[in-house]
Structures are given as structure tokens and as C-alpha cells.
Amino acid sequence: MQFFDVIIVGGGPCGLAAGIEATKAGLSHLILDMGSLTESIRQYPRRMRFFSTAENIEIGGLPFPISGVKAGRDEALQYYRKAAAYFHLNFKLFQEVWDVQKNEDLFTVTTTTGDQYQARKVIMATGYFTRPRWLNIPGEDLPHVSHYYDEPFKYSFTNVVIIGASNSAVEAALELYRHDVNITVVHRGEDFRSTVKYWLVPDVKNRVKEGRIKTVFDSVVTQIDDTNVTINNLKTGEESHLPADFVLVLTGYIPDAELLRRCGIELDPATQVPVYNKETFETTVPGLYVCGTVMAGIYTEKVFIENGREHAQAIIDHIVGREVHQVKELIQRI
């Protein structure tokens, strides 16, 4: 069984940041991920641009030079790959972790294939993007329904219903409308989410006014079949139907709570937020830490790369016994 000072579960930007800080501190490490390097970013819409400026998603002090201000998906994939290579990070990719168990002073990390690794410390940086927030309605598992959106060309000249009204839903709606797709956005609220990227708001509002993007607010989808979605108005109780060749359920994502529980991490039953030390990010299991967006529970809009990356330094500081880096609060986005 291979032994390391630190095992990091998750190969996203925050997991990479933890690996870099471990390397700088002279600690042996292993990063395990169920998919590819930065798997969640790889699954982003192909032409997505980050909310954060490039300098705010840098890791390890390595500059992220781009021609504009905000990086796109491909630029981020290239940057994080080069950062991993530059710091000679140690990976086992496409290795899904099943659980983490502590015996005296050592952790044993077991994957779904039965492989095992041991470490003195473990950092959970699993994020949330691999776990869509399911509506649990009939038809949600049909083949024309997806919880992810990648690019528009598949959907041209079809009827698409988007469920949700946050960034992912708005970005998809705008891109699809510009590729000859008949779009309807359904959302339980009375308007688009207040957290939508500010530069998208006037664009989507104007398209709605023009009738190019249709909206059904104060409503929920209660059923999906092969050709339609069934909608219930939350104010009037009226039921209606929309034609749908494709349905995009873009209602967000949540951390893998069951994995965290199997690892012995205590979670708030209502919010799924792990119980952890707010300065060191150590959980109630000594030596087991949470890092990045996995700590947000259902409040995934509270932690981003730009503040999650700082958790890594604080965690490694605590592991090696030096003064713990104070993580800055994220400034409210405008």
C-alpha cells in the first residue's frame, strides 16, 4: 500500500492548489480524482467565460496571462494543466474514492476499484459539479433530458425547455437563441436569479422583451414525457404543457454528501454544510480537512475558485504547524 504525507481527493483548481502548497512545504502527496484533471471545468459549456478575472483564479502564485480580463473554459483548462505540470503534481486520475477511514494516526483511502492508499492527512476537495441537483420528477431520466449543457449546435431548429434561471441557464438560453433554437425558460421564482453575471442581465432581459426567449416564471415542471413538459403555476395552480424536443435541467449542483458521511465527516442535516474549523478547515475527524466548494453544502454560490483556492494554504499551514494563513472573505459580487 502506497503511503503519502497528504492525500487530496479531487483534482479541480482547489485540489491542485492544495497539491501545490503541499509540494512547497516538502510534503509527499497524491491527488485522486474520479475523472480527468479539472474534470468539472472540462464539462463546462465550451464557450463559457468565468465570472472571476484571471488573476483571481490563479493558483500557486503562477501568473495566468490572457489577452482579455476573464478567462474562458479552454484557457482555464490549459492554465491548470500547465500549473500541474510546472509543480510536478502527483495524480491518480479516473480513480473514484469510495471512502476514507482513520485508524489511529493513519488514514486509508479506498477507491471504487478496491485500490487503497495511506496518508497522515487527507484533504477533501471534491467540489460539487459531478452531482446535479435532481428535481425527482417523472421523466427526468429520459434520454432527451440533460443536467449539463455544452454547446448549441445539437439543438438548432428544435424546441428546448430550460429549467432554472441562474448563470448556467441564462448563458445556455442566450447561446441557444443565437443558434435558431426555440427557447422557453421555466423557473419557480418571479424573475432570473439575482446572482446572474451582471453583463448577461441586459442581454437576456432584452431578448425576453423581444419575445426571442420565452419565460414561464412562478412555475415548476412536474413531469417530462417524450414530447412535452407539464408545468404547474405556483400562484394559480393552473397546469399547462410545453412542447420540448430537449429539456435542460440547469438547477445547480450539490456536493456528494454520502461520500462525506462515509468518510466520517459530520454534516448539518438541513444545509449539508460540513462541520469544520473556520480557520484551519479541519473537520471533526482530526487530520481530515475540507477545501473549496465542497464545504458550501447547498449554498454553492458562496464558495468559488477565487476564495476556495486560499483554503489550501491555510490547511497546509495547519498541517506543518506554522501560522495559519487567514482566508479573506469574498467581496459581494455586483
DRENDO-1510 file (C-alpha; in Angstrom, 1 decimal, always signed):
<recs>
REC; n; res; u; v; w
REC; 1; MET; +0.0; +0.0; +0.0 .
REC; 2; GLN; +1.4; +3.4; -1.0 .
REC; 3; PHE; +2.0; +6.0; +1.7 .
REC; 4; PHE; +1.9; +9.8; +1.5 .
REC; 5; ASP; +2.0; +12.7; +3.8 .
REC; 6; VAL; -1.2; +14.1; +2.3 .
REC; 7; ILE; -3.9; +12.6; +0.0 .
REC; 8; ILE; -6.1; +15.1; -1.8 .
REC; 9; VAL; -9.4; +13.9; -3.0 .
REC; 10; GLY; -10.4; +16.0; -6.1 .
REC; 11; GLY; -8.3; +17.3; -9.0 .
REC; 12; GLY; -10.1; +20.6; -9.5 .
REC; 13; PRO; -8.5; +24.1; -9.0 .
REC; 14; CYS; -8.8; +23.9; -5.2 .
REC; 15; GLY; -7.4; +20.4; -5.1 .
REC; 16; LEU; -4.5; +21.5; -7.3 .
REC; 17; ALA; -3.9; +24.4; -5.1 .
REC; 18; ALA; -3.7; +22.0; -2.1 .
REC; 19; GLY; -1.2; +19.9; -4.0 .
REC; 20; ILE; +1.0; +22.9; -4.8 .
REC; 21; GLU; +1.0; +24.1; -1.2 .
REC; 22; ALA; +1.9; +20.5; -0.1 .
REC; 23; THR; +4.7; +20.5; -2.6 .
REC; 24; LYS; +6.0; +23.8; -1.4 .
REC; 25; ALA; +6.0; +22.6; +2.1 .
REC; 26; GLY; +8.0; +19.5; +1.2 .
REC; 27; LEU; +5.1; +17.0; +1.8 .
REC; 28; SER; +4.6; +14.0; -0.4 .
REC; 29; HIS; +1.2; +14.0; -1.8 .
REC; 30; LEU; -1.3; +12.2; -4.1 .
REC; 31; ILE; -4.3; +13.7; -5.9 .
REC; 32; LEU; -7.1; +11.3; -6.6 .
REC; 33; ASP; -9.9; +12.3; -9.0 .
REC; 34; MET; -12.9; +10.3; -10.3 .
REC; 35; GLY; -12.4; +11.8; -13.8 .
REC; 36; SER; -9.8; +13.8; -15.7 .
REC; 37; LEU; -7.7; +16.7; -14.5 .
REC; 38; THR; -10.1; +19.6; -13.7 .
REC; 39; GLU; -13.0; +17.4; -14.8 .
REC; 40; SER; -15.7; +19.9; -13.8 .
REC; 41; ILE; -14.2; +22.7; -15.9 .
REC; 42; ARG; -13.9; +20.2; -18.8 .
REC; 43; GLN; -17.7; +19.7; -18.6 .
REC; 44; TYR; -18.4; +23.5; -18.6 .
REC; 45; PRO; -20.1; +24.9; -21.7 .
REC; 46; ARG; -17.4; +25.2; -24.4 .
REC; 47; ARG; -17.6; +28.9; -24.8 .
REC; 48; MET; -18.2; +29.8; -21.1 .
REC; 49; ARG; -16.3; +32.7; -19.6 .
REC; 50; PHE; -15.5; +32.9; -15.8 .
REC; 51; PHE; -17.2; +35.4; -13.5 .
REC; 52; SER; -13.8; +36.0; -11.8 .
REC; 53; THR; -11.0; +37.8; -13.5 .
REC; 54; ALA; -8.0; +35.6; -14.5 .
REC; 55; GLU; -5.8; +36.9; -11.7 .
REC; 56; ASN; -8.4; +35.8; -9.1 .
REC; 57; ILE; -8.4; +32.1; -10.3 .
REC; 58; GLU; -4.6; +31.8; -10.3 .
REC; 59; ILE; -3.1; +29.1; -8.1 .
REC; 60; GLY; +0.4; +28.6; -6.6 .
REC; 61; GLY; +1.4; +32.2; -7.4 .
REC; 62; LEU; +1.7; +31.2; -11.1 .
REC; 63; PRO; +0.5; +34.1; -13.4 .
REC; 64; PHE; -2.5; +33.4; -15.7 .
REC; 65; PRO; -1.8; +35.6; -18.7 .
REC; 66; ILE; -4.7; +36.1; -21.2 .
REC; 67; SER; -5.5; +38.7; -23.8 .
REC; 68; GLY; -8.7; +39.8; -22.1 .
REC; 69; VAL; -9.8; +40.1; -18.4 .
REC; 70; LYS; -11.9; +37.0; -17.9 .
REC; 71; ALA; -10.7; +33.5; -18.9 .
REC; 72; GLY; -12.7; +31.1; -21.0 .
REC; 73; ARG; -13.1; +27.4; -20.5 .
REC; 74; ASP; -10.3; +26.4; -22.8 .
REC; 75; GLU; -7.9; +28.9; -21.4 .
REC; 76; ALA; -8.6; +27.7; -17.9 .
REC; 77; LEU; -8.0; +24.0; -18.9 .
REC; 78; GLN; -4.7; +24.9; -20.4 .
REC; 79; TYR; -3.6; +27.0; -17.4 .
REC; 80; TYR; -4.4; +24.4; -14.8 .
REC; 81; ARG; -2.8; +21.7; -16.8 .
REC; 82; LYS; +0.4; +23.7; -17.1 .
REC; 83; ALA; +0.3; +24.6; -13.4 .
REC; 84; ALA; +0.0; +20.9; -12.5 .
REC; 85; ALA; +3.0; +20.1; -14.8 .
REC; 86; TYR; +5.0; +23.0; -13.5 .
REC; 87; PHE; +4.8; +21.9; -9.9 .
REC; 88; HIS; +5.1; +18.2; -10.8 .
REC; 89; LEU; +1.9; +17.3; -9.0 .
REC; 90; ASN; +1.3; +13.6; -8.4 .
REC; 91; PHE; -2.0; +12.2; -9.8 .
REC; 92; LYS; -4.1; +9.1; -10.0 .
REC; 93; LEU; -6.9; +10.1; -12.3 .
REC; 94; PHE; -10.1; +8.2; -13.1 .
REC; 95; GLN; -9.9; +6.8; -9.6 .
REC; 96; GLU; -13.2; +7.4; -7.7 .
REC; 97; VAL; -12.8; +7.5; -3.9 .
REC; 98; TRP; -15.3; +5.4; -2.1 .
REC; 99; ASP; -14.4; +6.2; +1.5 .
REC; 100; VAL; -11.7; +7.5; +3.9 .
REC; 101; GLN; -11.2; +5.7; +7.2 .
REC; 102; LYS; -8.9; +6.6; +10.1 .
REC; 103; ASN; -7.1; +4.0; +12.2 .
REC; 104; GLU; -5.1; +5.6; +15.0 .
REC; 105; ASP; -2.9; +8.1; +13.2 .
REC; 106; LEU; -3.2; +6.9; +9.6 .
REC; 107; PHE; -5.9; +7.3; +7.0 .
REC; 108; THR; -6.8; +4.6; +4.5 .
REC; 109; VAL; -8.3; +5.9; +1.3 .
REC; 110; THR; -10.2; +3.3; -0.7 .
REC; 111; THR; -11.4; +3.7; -4.3 .
REC; 112; THR; -14.3; +2.0; -6.0 .
REC; 113; THR; -11.9; -0.3; -7.8 .
REC; 114; GLY; -10.6; -1.5; -4.4 .
REC; 115; ASP; -7.2; +0.3; -4.6 .
REC; 116; GLN; -6.0; +1.6; -1.3 .
REC; 117; TYR; -3.6; +4.4; -0.3 .
REC; 118; GLN; -2.5; +5.6; +3.2 .
REC; 119; ALA; -1.7; +9.1; +4.4 .
REC; 120; ARG; -1.2; +11.0; +7.6 .
REC; 121; LYS; -3.6; +13.7; +6.4 .
REC; 122; VAL; -6.5; +13.8; +3.9 .
REC; 123; ILE; -8.0; +16.9; +2.2 .
REC; 124; MET; -11.5; +16.6; +0.6 .
REC; 125; ALA; -11.6; +18.9; -2.4 .
REC; 126; THR; -14.4; +17.1; -4.3 .
REC; 127; GLY; -16.4; +20.2; -5.3 .
REC; 128; TYR; -20.0; +19.7; -6.4 .
REC; 129; PHE; -20.2; +19.8; -10.2 .
REC; 130; THR; -20.5; +16.0; -10.7 .
REC; 131; ARG; -23.7; +15.9; -8.6 .
REC; 132; PRO; -26.6; +17.6; -10.4 .
REC; 133; ARG; -29.5; +18.8; -8.2 .
REC; 134; TRP; -32.2; +16.5; -9.4 .
REC; 135; LEU; -35.9; +17.6; -9.4 .
REC; 136; ASN; -37.0; +14.0; -8.8 .
REC; 137; ILE; -39.9; +14.2; -11.2 .
REC; 138; PRO; -41.2; +11.6; -13.7 .
REC; 139; GLY; -39.3; +11.6; -17.0 .
REC; 140; GLU; -36.2; +13.4; -15.6 .
REC; 141; ASP; -34.1; +10.4; -16.7 .
REC; 142; LEU; -35.3; +10.3; -20.3 .
REC; 143; PRO; -32.6; +10.4; -23.0 .
REC; 144; HIS; -33.6; +13.9; -24.3 .
REC; 145; VAL; -33.1; +15.4; -20.8 .
REC; 146; SER; -29.7; +16.6; -19.6 .
REC; 147; HIS; -28.4; +18.3; -16.4 .
REC; 148; TYR; -25.5; +19.7; -18.4 .
REC; 149; TYR; -25.2; +22.0; -21.4 .
REC; 150; ASP; -22.1; +22.0; -23.6 .
REC; 151; GLU; -22.7; +23.7; -27.0 .
REC; 152; PRO; -25.6; +24.8; -29.1 .
REC; 153; PHE; -25.4; +23.1; -32.5 .
REC; 154; LYS; -27.2; +19.9; -31.4 .
REC; 155; TYR; -30.3; +21.9; -30.6 .
REC; 156; SER; -30.7; +24.2; -33.7 .
REC; 157; PHE; -34.3; +24.4; -35.1 .
REC; 158; THR; -35.8; +22.5; -32.1 .
REC; 159; ASN; -37.9; +23.3; -29.0 .
REC; 160; VAL; -35.8; +23.4; -25.9 .
REC; 161; VAL; -37.1; +23.9; -22.3 .
REC; 162; ILE; -34.6; +25.1; -19.8 .
REC; 163; ILE; -35.4; +24.6; -16.1 .
REC; 164; GLY; -33.7; +27.1; -13.9 .
REC; 165; ALA; -32.7; +30.8; -14.0 .
REC; 166; SER; -29.2; +31.1; -12.7 .
REC; 167; ASN; -25.9; +31.7; -14.7 .
REC; 168; SER; -25.9; +28.3; -16.4 .
REC; 169; ALA; -29.5; +28.6; -17.5 .
REC; 170; VAL; -29.1; +32.2; -18.8 .
REC; 171; GLU; -25.9; +31.5; -20.6 .
REC; 172; ALA; -27.4; +28.5; -22.3 .
REC; 173; ALA; -30.6; +30.4; -23.2 .
REC; 174; LEU; -28.7; +33.2; -24.8 .
REC; 175; GLU; -26.4; +30.9; -26.8 .
REC; 176; LEU; -29.2; +28.7; -28.0 .
REC; 177; TYR; -31.4; +31.6; -29.1 .
REC; 178; ARG; -28.5; +32.8; -31.3 .
REC; 179; HIS; -28.4; +29.4; -32.9 .
REC; 180; ASP; -32.0; +29.2; -34.1 .
REC; 181; VAL; -33.4; +27.4; -31.1 .
REC; 182; ASN; -36.9; +28.0; -29.8 .
REC; 183; ILE; -36.2; +28.6; -26.1 .
REC; 184; THR; -38.5; +28.6; -23.0 .
REC; 185; VAL; -37.1; +29.2; -19.6 .
REC; 186; VAL; -39.1; +27.8; -16.6 .
REC; 187; HIS; -38.3; +29.0; -13.1 .
REC; 188; ARG; -40.1; +28.8; -9.7 .
REC; 189; GLY; -39.1; +32.4; -8.9 .
REC; 190; GLU; -40.6; +35.6; -10.3 .
REC; 191; ASP; -37.5; +36.6; -12.3 .
REC; 192; PHE; -34.0; +35.4; -13.1 .
REC; 193; ARG; -31.7; +34.8; -10.2 .
REC; 194; SER; -30.0; +37.9; -8.7 .
REC; 195; THR; -26.7; +36.2; -8.9 .
REC; 196; VAL; -26.7; +36.1; -12.7 .
REC; 197; LYS; -23.5; +37.6; -14.2 .
REC; 198; TYR; -24.1; +41.3; -14.5 .
REC; 199; TRP; -23.1; +41.6; -18.1 .
REC; 200; LEU; -25.7; +38.9; -19.1 .
REC; 201; VAL; -28.7; +40.6; -17.4 .
REC; 202; PRO; -29.4; +43.3; -20.0 .
REC; 203; ASP; -28.9; +40.9; -22.8 .
REC; 204; VAL; -31.3; +38.3; -21.6 .
REC; 205; LYS; -33.9; +40.9; -20.4 .
REC; 206; ASN; -33.9; +42.5; -23.9 .
REC; 207; ARG; -34.3; +39.1; -25.6 .
REC; 208; VAL; -37.3; +38.4; -23.4 .
REC; 209; LYS; -38.8; +41.7; -24.2 .
REC; 210; GLU; -38.4; +40.9; -27.9 .
REC; 211; GLY; -40.0; +37.5; -27.5 .
REC; 212; ARG; -36.9; +35.7; -28.7 .
REC; 213; ILE; -36.6; +34.0; -25.3 .
REC; 214; LYS; -39.8; +33.0; -23.7 .
REC; 215; THR; -40.1; +32.7; -19.9 .
REC; 216; VAL; -42.6; +31.0; -17.6 .
REC; 217; PHE; -41.9; +32.3; -14.0 .
REC; 218; ASP; -43.6; +31.4; -10.7 .
REC; 219; SER; -43.9; +27.8; -12.1 .
REC; 220; VAL; -42.4; +24.4; -11.8 .
REC; 221; VAL; -42.1; +21.4; -14.1 .
REC; 222; THR; -43.9; +18.5; -12.6 .
REC; 223; GLN; -43.4; +15.9; -15.4 .
REC; 224; ILE; -41.5; +15.3; -18.6 .
REC; 225; ASP; -42.6; +13.0; -21.4 .
REC; 226; ASP; -41.2; +12.2; -24.9 .
REC; 227; THR; -42.6; +15.4; -26.5 .
REC; 228; ASN; -43.8; +17.8; -23.7 .
REC; 229; VAL; -43.2; +19.1; -20.2 .
REC; 230; THR; -46.0; +19.6; -17.7 .
REC; 231; ILE; -45.9; +22.9; -15.8 .
REC; 232; ASN; -47.7; +23.9; -12.7 .
REC; 233; ASN; -48.2; +27.6; -11.8 .
REC; 234; LEU; -47.3; +28.1; -8.2 .
REC; 235; LYS; -49.7; +31.1; -7.8 .
REC; 236; THR; -52.8; +29.9; -9.6 .
REC; 237; GLY; -52.3; +26.2; -9.6 .
REC; 238; GLU; -53.0; +26.1; -13.3 .
REC; 239; GLU; -51.5; +23.2; -15.2 .
REC; 240; SER; -50.1; +23.6; -18.8 .
REC; 241; HIS; -47.9; +21.9; -21.3 .
REC; 242; LEU; -45.0; +23.0; -23.4 .
REC; 243; PRO; -43.6; +21.2; -26.4 .
REC; 244; ALA; -40.0; +20.0; -25.8 .
REC; 245; ASP; -37.7; +18.2; -28.1 .
REC; 246; PHE; -35.0; +18.6; -25.4 .
REC; 247; VAL; -35.0; +19.6; -21.8 .
REC; 248; LEU; -32.1; +21.1; -19.9 .
REC; 249; VAL; -32.4; +20.8; -16.2 .
REC; 250; LEU; -29.9; +23.5; -15.1 .
REC; 251; THR; -30.9; +23.8; -11.5 .
REC; 252; GLY; -27.4; +23.6; -10.0 .
REC; 253; TYR; -25.3; +21.0; -8.3 .
REC; 254; ILE; -24.5; +19.9; -4.8 .
REC; 255; PRO; -21.6; +18.1; -3.0 .
REC; 256; ASP; -21.6; +14.4; -2.6 .
REC; 257; ALA; -23.0; +14.3; +0.9 .
REC; 258; GLU; -23.0; +10.5; +1.1 .
REC; 259; LEU; -19.3; +10.3; +0.4 .
REC; 260; LEU; -18.5; +12.9; +3.1 .
REC; 261; ARG; -20.6; +10.9; +5.6 .
REC; 262; ARG; -18.8; +7.7; +4.7 .
REC; 263; CYS; -15.6; +9.4; +5.4 .
REC; 264; GLY; -16.8; +10.3; +8.9 .
REC; 265; ILE; -17.5; +14.0; +8.2 .
REC; 266; GLU; -20.4; +15.4; +10.2 .
REC; 267; LEU; -22.9; +17.5; +8.1 .
REC; 268; ASP; -25.6; +19.9; +9.0 .
REC; 269; PRO; -28.8; +17.9; +8.2 .
REC; 270; ALA; -30.6; +20.9; +6.7 .
REC; 271; THR; -27.8; +22.6; +4.7 .
REC; 272; GLN; -25.4; +19.7; +4.1 .
REC; 273; VAL; -22.6; +22.0; +5.2 .
REC; 274; PRO; -19.7; +20.1; +6.8 .
REC; 275; VAL; -18.8; +20.8; +10.4 .
REC; 276; TYR; -15.3; +22.3; +10.3 .
REC; 277; ASN; -12.9; +24.7; +11.9 .
REC; 278; LYS; -13.4; +28.1; +10.2 .
REC; 279; GLU; -9.7; +28.9; +10.4 .
REC; 280; THR; -8.0; +25.6; +9.7 .
REC; 281; PHE; -10.8; +23.8; +7.7 .
REC; 282; GLU; -10.2; +20.7; +9.8 .
REC; 283; THR; -13.4; +18.6; +10.3 .
REC; 284; THR; -14.5; +16.8; +13.5 .
REC; 285; VAL; -12.2; +14.0; +12.3 .
REC; 286; PRO; -8.7; +15.2; +13.3 .
REC; 287; GLY; -6.4; +15.3; +10.2 .
REC; 288; LEU; -9.3; +15.3; +7.7 .
REC; 289; TYR; -9.9; +18.6; +6.0 .
REC; 290; VAL; -12.4; +20.2; +3.6 .
REC; 291; CYS; -11.2; +22.5; +0.9 .
REC; 292; GLY; -13.0; +24.6; -1.8 .
REC; 293; THR; -16.6; +24.4; -2.8 .
REC; 294; VAL; -17.3; +21.1; -1.1 .
REC; 295; MET; -17.6; +23.0; +2.1 .
REC; 296; ALA; -20.6; +25.0; +0.9 .
REC; 297; GLY; -23.3; +22.4; +1.2 .
REC; 298; ILE; -26.4; +23.5; -0.7 .
REC; 299; TYR; -25.0; +27.1; -0.7 .
REC; 300; THR; -22.8; +26.5; -3.7 .
REC; 301; GLU; -22.9; +30.2; -4.7 .
REC; 302; LYS; -20.9; +31.1; -1.6 .
REC; 303; VAL; -17.6; +29.5; -2.5 .
REC; 304; PHE; -15.7; +29.9; -5.7 .
REC; 305; ILE; -12.2; +29.3; -7.0 .
REC; 306; GLU; -11.2; +32.8; -6.0 .
REC; 307; ASN; -11.8; +32.2; -2.3 .
REC; 308; GLY; -11.7; +28.4; -2.3 .
REC; 309; ARG; -8.1; +28.3; -3.5 .
REC; 310; GLU; -7.0; +30.1; -0.3 .
REC; 311; HIS; -8.2; +27.3; +1.8 .
REC; 312; ALA; -5.3; +25.2; +0.6 .
REC; 313; GLN; -2.7; +27.4; +2.1 .
REC; 314; ALA; -4.5; +27.6; +5.5 .
REC; 315; ILE; -4.8; +23.8; +5.6 .
REC; 316; ILE; -1.1; +23.1; +4.8 .
REC; 317; ASP; -0.1; +25.8; +7.3 .
REC; 318; HIS; -2.0; +23.9; +9.9 .
REC; 319; ILE; -0.6; +20.5; +8.9 .
REC; 320; VAL; +3.0; +21.7; +9.1 .
REC; 321; GLY; +2.4; +23.6; +12.3 .
REC; 322; ARG; +3.1; +27.2; +11.2 .
REC; 323; GLU; +1.0; +30.3; +11.5 .
REC; 324; VAL; -2.3; +29.7; +9.6 .
REC; 325; HIS; -3.0; +31.9; +6.6 .
REC; 326; GLN; -6.2; +33.9; +7.2 .
REC; 327; VAL; -8.6; +33.3; +4.3 .
REC; 328; LYS; -10.2; +36.5; +3.1 .
REC; 329; GLU; -13.9; +36.9; +2.9 .
REC; 330; LEU; -15.2; +37.1; -0.7 .
REC; 331; ILE; -16.4; +40.6; -1.6 .
REC; 332; GLN; -20.0; +40.6; -2.6 .
REC; 333; ARG; -20.4; +40.3; -6.3 .
REC; 334; ILE; -22.1; +43.1; -8.1 .
</recs>
